[in-house]
């Protein structure tokens, strides 16, 4: 969203002018562009006439300051005064302008981001008015037209898993690929035509694998992993495809589905960084850059309802932070702050509730209406309210375009074709159902006339009058905006005005390189302060090393007895200094995806972050060098001279820097972590052996002597040995020969040490190192110079590699099988037309492995009732405690499907974690009972918990993952064969037969999103949960068809006695109706409603309407209506306190009465039927220890065998050593 820098279109455009069905809509963008300059010129002149008097006074003051500065009295003071007066002049001008100033907003006004009355549209108009009078702010728009757009790749829909035994066969495969043998062309996008004008929004619809992501990536220029045909025509409003993505990267951005952030940073710091990185050269309102960035951060956080997370860590799957929905909003906010005129959003509403998904679309609408940007958005399960916000829609079917045009005409297009839209089905779901033969409904009389295959749908579109009209619009757009015409020059001029003064015109970055480094340095220190654990651990660890080694070599004597000890001491010291930076390889790989994302956003050069990270580590390296080396130096009684001491510190510090650059270089030139760790291990071994201590130089074999020349540690060790021994005389501690007659004063004995001279009672340190190590005093400062050369060389290599070498990217969705286990049906599949592989539906259709048993014989029958009352959960935060759950009540009965809903961050996942005893911190209070009794140690294994994250061992197959769960979690008395047979039935139940022997893999090379979700559910079902099944957002990130199939599965489980508690986001009206009960939470984990949903949601809607909500329209989605009436969406309000309404309602009292009744009745029943002698049912683990050991050991061996990179790197290390 171009929040600043593009405020140059008419702010009075109303949102009801959008939609292709509105007359005059298609000429809106051109009219805005034509009227932009006259409007700004008129506004500029009127303001100057109004305030010429005050401006003249300030100009005269500035001129006086210039005269004083030129007199030479104090040039710096004069220059500072000129800057201050100029800034004051700007501020005075801003204050005197008509209209509100967002930077000086009145408290509680509609443009104050800290106020509950904040309105994004009002703020945007105010910012537009502030900038419209300044010629330095030029409009920058970038619509896009494309014709005959084709994209393809090379590969196969399936692959084989690599193992230690078959990795050699991969060499044959590589040779075949290099020769082009066996490579199949996969057409991903076929003959796409389209037009997205500035100020328009396009919704991209299609199931996973249909080409949505590839289409958006192509528009945004991220074409890694596939090729765009040379004959494809793309026009970015006068800018060519090559020009846009080379010189204007960041002006067309692609926002991926994954949320990639620094987990240690707070939300506030993350968004401040993004705002600061794209801050233009000329700032509105005369504010400083920091003030501007802070204001933009606050505006975006208010816009997306995440102000409360300001000081909360972003977190990830391993670091606790904001909720998944809040993290998604952070990703959206970061992309909005990029200020791009063309934005491509790939399933960015994943994990958001309906209210926030709609609010996201409304924010895009503000951007397109007022700022004239363009947006293309791929959404799964789009709510009707969100769909209505868009201007155009495109429908994709296995890489074919089957519709592109006004969103209001899309439904009628397919209805005229002969299809029927069921009642209460959203338009987006209806359009997506066209790609599913099992979901689309044909109207009576059209059975033999409608298209059925993707090619038939594509041909129907090509022959349609809608496509002919689209081609005419594209032709008119091309004539209005010819490539290389005046639009390109205007775009360049606007971009240059935003860039830093010393920035290159062709650079896509806003800040200069120095500014980028400075900003990344600020972020680096913020990360260090936020999570100093690794740094402090290394400091304490090295201090402990210093004390241990110092105690071993404590107070070395100044005699020849200490020669070997001093050499060993310096050897250990130099190695600890050198290899203390080895962990930086892991650190760089952890942040690499984040840096690459920011580089795509054109926030900074990757090399700028690399340089800043070096500077960030400098204080730690200096402090660690001092602590470790000072402690070690004086404990061991090394040379007590100031020059020798400081030279020791100097060499130790420089060698630390050199090795840090070496390890960073290895990490940067490698594309995967395994590629980095294997050579690093061999390199460390070579460095240790050829340092010069373990094998002195004169003992090194000639063919390996070159390793010593390339070893930077060897030069440092030599310098320290010279520093310690050169110019010193050591008393001899042992002579030869010894005995009577060889006393003092005789010339017939010699010191028994290398370098001794007959008759002398001492040994020269120079002679010792010359004779034993071939080290010479002349090499001391020479070696320091060589370390300098190593440092500069590695640093330059590291920065270059960081800038140009990208991490390994996914090849697309490819199923991976063990050799010999690929199903026959997949061998017969033709070359796929989807995004790098076949769709999930194509693989899940088969059921040829025998008939499925009746589901009642598969599902574990459940009889227990789980209930909870007054559940509270408090955690410690900065400045006190924070309550995440506040007196939540409810129950789950067998044979019921209960939905857990609420806005993002309301505590849904937290409640599941608390109920499932998965939390390990904080204070939990309340009552949680199973059949009226407290939960015992066996509760966790008797419940299934389907987490939102699909976490599986990537080397296992689907069947192996299910077998592992069944063998270890089902009761021990069940025979092994019965457990494995049950797994086969679960595979059939979940329709995973075709990929049951496929490897889980990683996203992109393994199971796709839907298949992973089915496996996650299957792992819990294979355990035969005896009590209930928890599911945390099982439909998140899935399209409506897959979500429906997941609900089909849950309904099967429910109908056969399974008790299910499921959190869900963005349910359609039809999906929502399939739940029996609803537990609805507001912010802070407070209950808004718990009770029946009712037929057509009548019970639910009647409760809210009875307590003051407006009536739910018949065509409305009750789930969205419910979020709207309680004011759950960002920026929405309600005068009714629904939490208090619930607490005082008869429904709440009825819930408490039912809980009391259940507790009394179930408690008596449970005690009557329980068997105290059955100790096995109360154990924490179902399987005995020996079985756990056997199964885990087998899985670990399989993991190592199927990770040849690890095994062969270890083998290479052994051979090399």
C-alpha positions, 0 to 999 in steps of 0.5 A, a space after each residue: 500500500 503506497 501510504 506515503 509518496 503517492 498521495 496525489 490522486 483525488 481523495 474524494 473518490 467513493 468506494 461505491 464507484 468500484 465494480 465493473 458494473 458501475 457506469 464510468 468505472 473503467 475511466 476512473 483511473 485515467 481521469 484521476 491521472 489526467 486531473 492530478 497535475 492541475 489539482 496539485 498546481 491549483 492547490 499549491 498556488 492557493 496555499 502560497 497566496 494565503 501564507 506568503 507573509 509568514 513564509 517571507 519572514 521565515 525566508 528572510 531569517 534563513 537568508 540572514 543565517 546564510 550571511 552569518 555563516 558565510 562570514 566565517 565566524 562559525 560555519 558549523 553553527 551557521 549551517 545548523 541554524 539554517 537547517 533548523 530555520 528551514 525545518 521550522 519554516 516547513 512546520 509553520 507552513 504545514 500548521 497554517 495549511 487548511 486541513 488536518 496534519 496527521 503528524 500533529 493530529 488532535 487527540 482522539 481524532 479520526 486521524 490520530 492512530 493512538 485513538 479508538 476513533 482512528 479511521 484509515 480513510 480519513 488519515 489517508 485523505 489528510 496525508 494526501 492534502 498535506 502532500 498535494 501542495 509540494 512539487 516534490 511528491 509525484 504520483 507513481 502508479 503501475 497498472 499492468 496488462 498482459 497478453 498470451 502470458 505463458 509460464 513453464 518449467 522442466 521436471 516431473 510430478 514425482 521424484 525418488 527419495 535419496 538414501 545412502 544406498 541409492 544416492 549414486 544413482 542421482 549421478 545418472 539423473 544429473 547427467 540425464 538432466 544436463 543432456 536434456 534427456 528425460 526432462 518433461 516440459 510442464 506448462 504452468 500458465 497457458 495463454 493468460 490475458 488480463 488488465 489491472 488498471 491503477 486503482 483496481 483490485 483483482 481477486 485470483 481464485 483457484 484451488 491449490 496447484 491451479 497456478 495462482 501463486 505462479 501467476 502472482 509471482 510472474 506479475 511481481 517478477 519473481 520467476 525463480 524456478 520457472 520460465 516466462 515465455 519470450 513471446 509473453 507480453 507484459 506492460 506495466 503502464 509504459 514500463 517493460 517487464 525487464 525494466 520493472 524488475 531490474 530497476 524498479 524492484 520493490 515497486 511490484 511486490 509479491 507477498 508470500 503465504 509464509 510469515 518470515 520475520 526475526 522472531 526476537 524483534 517486537 512487532 513495533 521494531 519490525 514495522 518501524 524498520 520497514 517504515 524507515 527503510 522506505 522513508 522518502 528523501 523529502 518528508 511531509 510536515 517537516 518531520 524527522 525520519 524517525 518521527 515519520 517512521 514511528 508515525 507510519 508504524 503507528 498508523 499501520 498497527 492501528 489499521 490492522 488492529 495490532 496496537 496491543 502487540 507493540 512490545 510483544 515479540 513476533 515469534 515463530 514456531 519455536 519462539 513464543 510471540 504473537 498469535 498466528 493471526 497476529 503474525 499474519 497481520 504483521 506480515 501484511 503490515 510490513 508489506 503495506 509499508 513498502 509503498 508499492 504501486 503494484 501489490 500481489 498478495 498470495 493467500 495473505 488472509 490465511 489464519 485471519 478471522 473473517 472480520 480481519 480478512 475483510 478489513 485487510 481487503 478494505 485497507 487495500 480498497 483505500 489504497 487503490 481508491 485514494 492512492 491509485 495503486 493496483 492489487 492482485 489478491 489470491 484468497 482461499 475461502 473468500 467471504 462474500 463481503 470480501 469478494 464484493 470489495 474487488 473490481 475484477 476476478 480471474 478464475 484458474 483451472 489447472 493452469 488455464 484461465 477460464 475467466 477474467 473480467 468484472 467480478 459482478 459478471 463472473 457469476 452470470 458468465 458461468 450461470 449462462 454456461 449452464 451451472 447452478 449456484 446453490 443458495 447461501 454459497 458465496 460467489 467466490 466458492 461458486 467460481 472455485 467450484 467450477 474447477 471441481 467436477 464433484 462440486 459444480 452443479 449443472 442446471 437441468 437441460 445443460 447436462 450435455 452442453 457444459 464444459 467438463 475438462 480444463 481445456 474445454 473451459 479454457 476454449 469456452 473462455 477464448 470464444 466468449 464475448 467477454 474475452 473479446 472485450 478484454 482484448 479491446 481494453 488491453 489494446 486501448 491500454 497499450 496505446 495509452 501507455 506505450 512501453 518506453 513512453 512518457 509514463 516511464 520518464 514520469 515514473 523515473 522522476 517520481 522514484 528519483 525524488 523519493 530516493 536518497 540524494 546519493 542513490 543511483 537513479 537505476 537503483 531500486 532502493 530508496 536509502 543510500 548504501 550507508 543509510 541501509 547499513 546504519 538502519 540494519 545496524 540499529 536492527 542488529 543491536 535491537 535483536 541483540 538486546 531482545 535475545 542476548 542469550 547466545 551472546 551471554 552463553 558464549 561469553 560465559 562459556 569462553 570465560 569458563 574455558 579461560 579459567 579451566 585452561 588457565 588452571 591447567 597451565 597455571 603460572 608457567 615457570 620461566 624455564 625450558 620445562 615450560 617450552 612445550 606447555 607454552 606452545 600447547 597453551 598458545 595453540 589452545 588459545 588460538 583455536 578457541 579464538 579462531 573457532 568461536 565464530 563457527 556458530 555464525 553459519 547457523 545464525 546466517 542461515 536462520 536469517 537468510 529467508 528474511 534478508 532475501 524477502 527484504 531484498 525482494 521488497 527493495 528495503 536494503 542490499 543483502 550485503 548491507 545487512 551482512 556488513 551491519 551484522 559484522 559491526 553488530 558482532 564487533 562489541 561482543 568480539 572485542 569484549 570476549 577477546 578481552 575477557 578470555 585472553 586477559 584471564 588466560 594471559 595472566 593466569 598462565 604467566 605468559 610474557 609480562 611485557 606491555 608490548 607482548 601483551 597488547 600484541 597477543 590481544 591484537 593477533 587474537 582479535 584479528 584472527 577472530 575477525 578473519 575466521 568469522 569472515 571465513 565462516 560467513 563466506 562459507 555460509 554465504 556461498 552455500 545454498 543449503 545448510 548441509 552444503 555449508 556444514 560439511 566443508 566447514 567441518 573438513 576445513 576446521 580439521 585441516 586448520 587444526 592439523 596444519 596450524 604448525 603445532 600438531 605437525 611442525 612445519 619441517 615435518 609436513 609432507 611436501 604435497 600437503 605443505 600448501 594447506 599450511 600456506 592457506 591456513 590463517 590460523 597458522 600465521 596467527 599461531 606463528 606470530 604468537 609463538 614469536 611474540 612469546 619466545 623471541 628475545 627471551 632467555 629461559 633457564 635450563 631445567 635439565 642437562 645431558 649428561 648428568 651425574 657426578 662430575 658434571 656439576 656446574 661450571 663444566 663445558 661438557 654438558 648441554 641443556 636437553 632442549 632444542 636450540 641449546 648451546 653447549 656450556 650455556 645455562 639458558 636457551 634462547 627463545 629465538 633459537 628454540 622456535 627457529 630450530 623446532 618450528 622454523 619460525 623467525 622474528 622477521 615474520 612477526 609483523 609480516 604475519 599480521 599483514 597477512 591476516 589483514 589480507 585474509 580479513 579484507 579478502 574474506 570480507 569482500 568475498 562474503 559481501 559479494 556472496 551475500 549479495 548475489 548467492 540466493 538460498 536454495 528454492 523449492 522446485 514446486 510441489 513434487 511428491 517424493 517416493 521411496 524407490 520401488 514404492 511409486 503407485 502404478 496410477 501415478 506412473 501413468 499420469 501425463 505431464 502435469 499442467 499445474 504448479 510444478 505437480 499434480 493437484 491434491 485432488 488428483 492424488 486423493 481420488 483413488 480408493 482401489 486398495 479394497 473396500 473401506 470398512 464401516 466407519 463405526 468399526 474404525 473410529 474409537 467410540 467415546 463415552 466420556 464428557 470433558 467439561 471446564 468451568 471458570 478457566 483462567 490463564 495468566 502469564 508474566 509480562 513486562 510491568 505485571 501480569 496479563 490474563 489470556 483466558 478469563 473465566 471460560 466455561 464449556 463442555 464437549 460431549 461425544 457425538 458433537 462438533 463444537 466450534 471455537 471461534 474468535 478474532 485473531 489473538 482472542 486466545 483460541 489456541 491458548 484455550 486448546 493448549 490449556 485444556 490439553 495440558 500443553 502449556 508449560 508456563 504461567 498460572 492456570 486456575 479453574 476446573 477441568 474434569 473428565 466425567 466429573 473427575 480431575 484429569 490424570 497423567 494419561 489425559 494427554 495420550 487419551 486425547 488427540 491434538 491436531 496442531 495448526 502447524 503440520 510438524 512431521 519428520 521429513 524423512 518418514 513416509 505417510 504410512 510410517 508416520 501413522 504406524 509410529 503414532 499407532 504403535 506408541 499411543 494405542 494401548 499396549 495390550 492391542 496386538 501389533 498386527 491389529 494396530 497396523 491394520 487400523 492404520 490402513 483403515 485410517 489411510 482409506 478413511 482419509 483418502 490417502 491411499 495414493 500417497 500413503 508411501 510418499 515421503 513427507 518431505 519439506 513444503 515444495 518437495 513432498 506433501 502439499 498443504 492439504 496432504 500435510 493437513 490430512 496426515 496431521 489429522 491421521 496421526 491423531 486418529 491412528 492413536 485412537 483417542 479415547 476422550 476427545 479430539 482437539 483441532 486447531 484451525 484444520 482448514 487454515 490455508 486450504 481452499 473451500 473444496 478442501 475445507 469442505 472435505 475436512 469437515 466431511 471427515 469431521 462429521 463422519 467422526 462425529 456421527 460415530 461418537 467422536 467428541 471434537 473441539 475445533 477452532 476455525 477461521 473464515 467459515 462460509 455459511 454452509 461450513 459454519 452450519 455443520 457445527 453443533 455448538 459454538 464457543 465464541 471468545 472476545 479479546 482477552 479470552 473472554 466468553 461472548 457466547 457458548 451454546 447451540 448453533 441451531 438450524 440455519 444458525 437461528 439459535 445463535 442469531 436469536 441470542 444476539 438479536 434479543 440482546 440488541 444486535 441488528 437482524 441478521 439478513 437472510 443472505 448473510 453469513 452468520 459467522 461474519 455477521 456475528 463478528 460484525 455485531 460485536 465490533 471484532 473487526 479493526 476500526 469497528 465499534 459497538 455500544 454493547 458490552 457483549 462479554 458483560 451481556 453474556 455474564 448476566 444472561 440466562 444462557 450463562 446461568 443455564 451453562 453453569 447449571 448444566 456443568 454442575 449437573 454433569 459433574 454430579 452425574 458423571 462423577 458417580 457413573 465414572 466411579 461406579 464403572 472405573 477399575 482401580 486395578 487397571 493401572 495401565 489405563 492411568 499411565 502417562 505412556 501407553 507403550 512400555 519403555 523397551 517398545 518406545 526405545 525400539 520404535 524410536 531407534 528404528 526411526 532414527 536409523 531410518 532418518 540417518 539412512 535417508 539423509 545421505 548428505 549427513 552420512 557422506 559428509 561424516 564419511 568425507 570428514 573421516 577420510 579427509 582426516 
